[in-house]
Amino acid sequence: MDDDEYLNSLVDRASSENVTYGWYDCVDGFKQADVDMGSAFHRKLEWMNKAADIYLSDNNKMAGFVGKFADDCGISYQYGRKVNAVRKTFVDCKLQNFGSDAVYALLSAPEELREDIVSSDKPVTVTEVQQAKAGYKEVQENPDYGDILEDVKEKRKTPVEAAKEAWDRSEEKRKEIESRPNVFDLNA
């Protein structure tokens, strides 16, 4: 089923007066649409990769590729640059487990964390990427997590494991602080 057929089937289903949907029908429909969008994003990357190869062979340079590609595709130069950044960063990676938002979030992740996440066969959401980035940043910057950083350096933990441990510790601290009585509470 191509994208147009899929859209038409959704519109037909949604506009039918006698059809009632349950919560999980909606959730399943959304999940399927999300998978379809992810597949389309990956096809965009494949086509841009092929175009880059052709451009390089025709021009013996890559300068000007994004501008020409964006113009010919009818997309903004900024969007072309964004997709090109993904294409270049993840050139040797299989991104089938990542939607476009997760991939864009991975662009700004430290290289070792990005490689650890991408090498996993587990599907990852943008929220999980953001949490991993925040946790790993804590590992790298907060002296309280020096033991975790040492474990990463000594290869006892992966960057993802370290990020999760730091995130979990931060959550425990937050819950501990929230559970303390408020000394400024006049009603207590």
TORMARVEX-530143 format. One record per atom (N, C-alpha, C): z, y, x. Coordinates in pm, whole numbers, padded with zeros to 5 digits, always signed. Each point is the difference from the previous one (the first is absolute). Layout:
<zamis>
ZYX ...
</zamis>
This chain:
<zamis>
+00000-00117+00085 +00000+00117-00085 +00000+00124+00090 -00097+00089-00018 -00002+00121+00081 +00093+00105-00059 +00014+00113+00068 +00094+00104-00041 -00031+00055-00139 -00129+00021-00030 -00037+00054-00131 +00034-00097-00113 -00029-00128+00022 +00034-00100-00101 +00150-00008-00020 +00076+00008+00108 +00145-00004-00008 +00053+00120-00079 -00051+00119+00033 +00042+00120-00071 -00034-00010-00148 -00119-00047-00033 -00039-00015-00140 +00091-00098-00073 +00038-00109+00066 +00088-00097-00065 +00137+00061-00025 +00048+00082+00094 +00130+00067-00019 -00006+00099-00115 -00108+00079-00005 -00015+00098-00107 -00009-00070-00135 -00076-00108-00006 -00012-00076-00125 +00136-00054-00044 +00073-00056+00095 +00133-00055-00033 +00096+00110-00044 -00002+00113+00070 +00093+00107-00030 -00033+00070-00131 -00128+00003-00040 -00037+00072-00120 +00003-00088-00126 +00022-00126+00017 +00008-00088-00117 +00129+00028-00076 -00013+00028-00131 +00115+00039-00080 +00094-00117-00028 -00050-00120-00005 +00082-00114-00039 +00065-00071+00118 -00019+00050+00118 +00055-00065+00118 +00133+00065+00035 +00100-00084+00018 +00127+00050+00048 +00027-00065+00135 +00056+00079+00088 +00027-00047+00135 +00149-00005+00022 +00039-00099+00075 +00138-00007+00045 +00015+00065+00135 +00123+00016+00040 +00030+00061+00129 -00073-00070+00113 +00008-00133+00003 -00059-00075+00111 -00152-00002-00005 -00058+00021-00118 -00146+00018-00007 -00039+00127+00075 +00077+00105-00022 -00027+00127+00068 +00023-00012+00150 +00108-00066+00038 +00030-00018+00142 -00111-00082+00067 -00039-00109-00063 -00107-00083+00057 -00133+00075+00008 -00030+00079-00102 -00122+00080+00002 +00001+00102+00113 +00114+00063+00020 +00012+00097+00108 -00015-00068+00135 +00065-00115+00017 -00009-00073+00127 -00145-00037+00031 -00073-00045-00100 -00139-00038+00021 -00084+00122+00037 +00023+00111-00068 -00075+00122+00032 +00033+00046+00142 +00126-00014+00041 +00040+00038+00135 -00069-00087+00105 -00010-00129-00028 -00071-00091+00091 -00147+00039+00007 -00058+00031-00115 -00141+00040-00003 -00023+00129+00080 +00092+00094-00012 -00012+00126+00076 +00013-00027+00149 +00092-00089+00037 +00016-00035+00141 -00125-00064+00056 -00061-00087-00078 -00124-00065+00043 -00111+00103+00020 -00007+00097-00089 -00101+00105+00013 +00024+00082+00127 +00126+00029+00031 +00032+00075+00121 -00044-00077+00123 +00024-00130+00001 -00039-00082+00115 -00151-00008+00014 -00071+00000-00113 -00147+00002+00006 -00049+00134+00058 +00069+00110-00034 -00036+00129+00058 +00011-00005+00151 +00109-00056+00049 +00018-00010+00146 -00110-00083+00063 -00036-00112-00063 -00106-00085+00053 -00132+00076+00008 -00036+00075-00106 -00125+00074+00000 +00004+00113+00103 +00114+00064+00014 +00009+00107+00100 -00012-00058+00141 +00059-00117+00023 -00014-00066+00131 -00147-00030+00031 -00071-00051-00099 -00141-00031+00020 -00080+00127+00028 +00031+00106-00075 -00069+00127+00020 +00029+00056+00140 +00124-00015+00046 +00036+00049+00134 -00079-00074+00107 -00015-00130-00016 -00080-00078+00096 -00145+00048+00003 -00057+00024-00117 -00139+00048-00008 -00012+00138+00062 +00094+00089-00033 -00002+00136+00053 +00006-00002+00152 +00089-00082+00055 +00014-00009+00145 -00128-00052+00065 -00060-00102-00059 -00122-00055+00060 -00117+00098-00011 -00005+00079-00107 -00109+00097-00017 +00018+00125+00086 +00125+00039+00026 +00027+00129+00065 +00065-00011+00138 +00040-00119+00040 +00070-00021+00127 +00125+00086+00013 +00058+00038-00110 +00125+00077-00003 +00059-00011-00139 +00129+00033-00010 +00065+00000-00131 +00024+00142-00052 -00016+00100+00086 +00020+00138-00041 -00091+00031-00119 +00058+00055-00104 -00077+00036-00119 -00006-00108-00106 +00052-00120+00031 -00010-00111-00095 +00069+00032-00132 +00125+00043+00006 +00076+00021-00123 -00065+00106-00087 -00044+00109+00061 -00066+00106-00077 -00124-00049-00071 -00086-00070+00073 -00124-00051-00060 +00030-00102-00109 +00093-00091+00030 +00036-00103-00097 +00057+00063-00127 +00090+00098+00017 +00060+00067-00116 -00106+00071-00082 -00089+00073+00067 -00108+00070-00072 -00088-00098-00077 -00045-00104+00068 -00091-00095-00064 +00067-00079-00112 +00132-00021+00009 +00072-00073-00105 +00046+00091-00113 -00008+00130+00022 +00045+00093-00103 +00151+00008-00012 +00070-00018+00113 +00146+00010+00001 +00039+00117+00090 +00124+00043-00013 +00045+00111+00084 +00015-00047+00144 -00015+00094+00090 +00017-00030+00142 +00143-00049+00027 +00099+00060-00068 +00140-00039+00019 +00022-00146-00040 -00058-00038-00112 +00014-00139-00045 -00072-00094+00099 -00115+00040+00045 -00073-00080+00098 +00081-00019+00127 +00065+00109+00046 +00086-00010+00120 +00117-00095-00024 +00056+00006-00119 +00116-00085-00033 -00040-00148+00003 -00110-00032-00062 -00047-00139-00001 -00041-00042+00141 -00062+00090+00073 -00039-00031+00137 +00121-00027+00089 +00108+00073-00022 +00123-00023+00078 +00052-00141-00025 -00006-00045-00124 +00042-00137-00033 -00093-00099+00068 -00127+00026-00012 -00100-00091+00058 +00021-00016+00150 +00023+00110+00071 +00017-00005+00145 +00134-00060+00041 +00105+00031-00075 +00134-00048+00036 +00014-00150-00020 -00059-00049-00105 +00017-00141-00036 -00127-00081+00023 -00072+00033+00105 -00130-00061+00026 +00009-00152+00017 +00106-00050+00062 +00012-00144+00024 +00096-00068-00097 +00037+00067-00107 +00101-00052-00091 -00063-00042-00132 +00065-00096-00061 -00037-00038-00136 +00097+00070-00094 -00052+00087-00082 +00084+00082-00086 +00002-00047-00145 -00032-00126-00024 -00009-00048-00137 +00133+00006-00074 +00112+00005+00071 +00132+00003-00065 +00050+00142-00026 -00084+00100+00023 +00045+00137-00009 -00091+00082-00090 +00060+00075-00090 -00075+00096-00078 -00025+00124+00084 -00082+00090-00049 -00035+00119+00078 +00121+00087+00030 +00094+00014-00094 +00118+00082+00025 +00085-00057+00112 +00016-00133+00002 +00077-00064+00107 -00070+00017+00134 -00131-00011+00000 -00075+00016+00125 +00014+00143+00052 -00012+00099-00089 +00016+00139+00042 +00141+00024+00054 +00102-00061-00062 +00137+00015+00049 +00015-00065+00138 -00070-00109+00023 +00007-00068+00129 -00061+00082+00113 -00092+00089-00032 -00065+00081+00104 +00101+00078+00083 +00108+00045-00064 +00098+00082+00071 +00119-00081+00052 -00006-00132-00013 +00108-00085+00050 -00015-00020+00150 +00112-00018+00071 -00012-00032+00143 -00085-00126+00018 -00074-00004+00108 -00098-00107+00022 +00062-00140-00009 +00115-00020+00062 +00061-00133+00000 +00043-00042-00140 +00047+00095-00082 +00037-00031-00138 -00125-00030-00081 -00103+00083+00017 -00126-00019-00071 -00059-00138+00030 -00002-00038+00128 -00055-00131+00038 +00082-00114-00060 +00132+00016-00002 +00087-00104-00058 -00027-00016-00149 -00014+00111-00070 -00024-00006-00145 -00137-00060-00028 -00101+00047+00070 -00136-00045-00026 -00018-00148+00037 +00072-00048+00100 -00015-00139+00043 +00063-00098-00098 +00081+00049-00090 +00064-00085-00100 -00101-00038-00109 +00018-00116-00057 -00086-00042-00111 +00056+00045-00134 +00112+00068+00002 +00068+00042-00122 -00061+00130-00054 -00033+00006-00128 -00047+00126-00058 +00111+00105+00011 -00037+00121+00032 +00097+00107+00021 -00040+00121-00084 +00100+00059-00065 -00024+00118-00082 +00026+00126+00082 -00043+00114-00052 +00022+00127+00068 +00150+00027+00012 +00078-00037-00100 +00145+00020+00006 +00061-00081+00113 -00044-00122+00016 +00051-00083+00110 -00039+00057+00135 -00120+00053+00011 -00043+00063+00126 +00087+00122+00028 +00023+00082-00101 +00082+00120+00019 +00143-00036+00040 +00056-00103-00063 +00135-00045+00037 +00002-00052+00143 -00100-00076+00038 -00007-00053+00136 -00011+00115+00101 -00081+00100-00032 -00013+00114+00090 +00134+00074+00014 +00067+00022-00113 +00129+00071+00003 +00104-00080+00077 +00006-00130-00026 +00095-00086+00071 -00028-00006+00148 -00126-00011+00037 -00035-00009+00141 +00024+00132+00072 -00020+00111-00071 +00030+00131+00058 +00149+00010+00030 +00083-00049-00091 +00144-00002+00023 +00034-00085+00123 -00065-00114+00011 +00025-00089+00115 -00033+00075+00130 -00107+00074+00001 -00043+00068+00121 +00081+00126+00031 +00052+00067-00103 +00062+00130+00022 +00152+00002-00011 +00057-00090-00078 +00144+00003-00026 +00075-00088+00099 +00092+00057+00077 +00073-00081+00098 +00085-00110-00063 +00033+00013-00129 +00076-00105-00068 -00079-00131-00009 -00131+00010+00015 -00085-00118-00011 -00053-00045+00136 +00072+00037+00105 -00041-00037+00136 -00008-00150+00019 +00089-00074-00067 -00002-00147+00011 -00128-00057-00059 -00046+00059-00108 -00124-00047-00064 -00119+00033+00091 +00000+00121+00055 -00109+00041+00090 -00006-00093+00121 +00115-00035+00052 +00005-00093+00113 -00060-00136-00039 +00031-00047-00122 -00056-00127-00048 -00153+00006-00007 -00052+00115-00040 -00147+00016-00006 -00058-00003+00141 +00064+00076+00089 -00051+00005+00138 +00004-00137+00068 +00100-00079-00034 +00015-00134+00060 -00074-00107-00081 -00075+00043-00102 -00083-00088-00084 +00083-00101-00080 +00125+00033-00027 +00083-00085-00086 -00024+00032-00147 -00053+00120-00024 -00033+00042-00136 -00136+00069+00004 -00073-00015-00109 -00125+00073-00014 +00031+00142-00049 -00092+00091+00013 +00024+00135-00054 +00030+00000-00151 -00065-00089-00074 +00025-00007-00145 +00142-00049-00026 +00045-00100+00072 +00137-00051-00017 +00101+00108+00036 -00027+00073+00107 +00089+00108+00043 +00005+00110-00107 -00114+00036-00053 -00005+00104-00104 +00080-00043-00122 -00015-00127-00039 +00073-00050-00117 +00151+00003+00025 +00041-00043+00118 +00143+00001+00031 +00055+00142-00003 -00071+00095+00058 +00044+00139-00001 +00006+00054-00143 -00102-00033-00079 -00004+00043-00141 +00120-00057-00075 +00027-00129+00021 +00113-00065-00067 +00132+00063+00041 +00017+00027+00128 +00124+00065+00047 +00016+00139-00062 -00109+00074-00006 +00005+00134-00060 +00040-00008-00148 -00055-00098-00070 +00033-00018-00142 +00148-00036-00016 +00052-00087+00087 +00142-00037-00005 +00087+00123+00021 -00035+00083+00098 +00077+00122+00026 -00005+00094-00120 -00118+00015-00059 -00014+00087-00117 +00087-00048-00115 -00001-00132-00025 +00082-00055-00109 +00148+00016+00028 +00038-00016+00125 +00140+00018+00039 +00045+00143-00026 -00084+00095+00037 +00033+00141-00020 +00008+00033-00149 -00094-00054-00077 +00000+00027-00145 +00119-00061-00070 +00055-00108+00054 +00112-00067-00066 +00134+00066+00030 +00004+00088+00099 +00124+00071+00033 +00035+00097-00112 +00129+00015-00026 +00039+00098-00103 -00032+00142+00044 -00038+00081-00094 -00034+00137+00027 +00129+00082+00001 +00039+00049+00117 +00126+00073+00011 -00009+00137-00068 -00119+00043-00029 -00016+00131-00065 -00014-00013-00152 +00012-00123-00050 -00013-00023-00144 +00129+00044-00068 -00002+00109-00075 +00119+00053-00065 +00043-00085-00119 -00087-00084-00051 +00034-00084-00115 +00066-00130+00041 +00007-00030+00129 +00055-00127+00046 +00151+00003+00003 
</zamis>
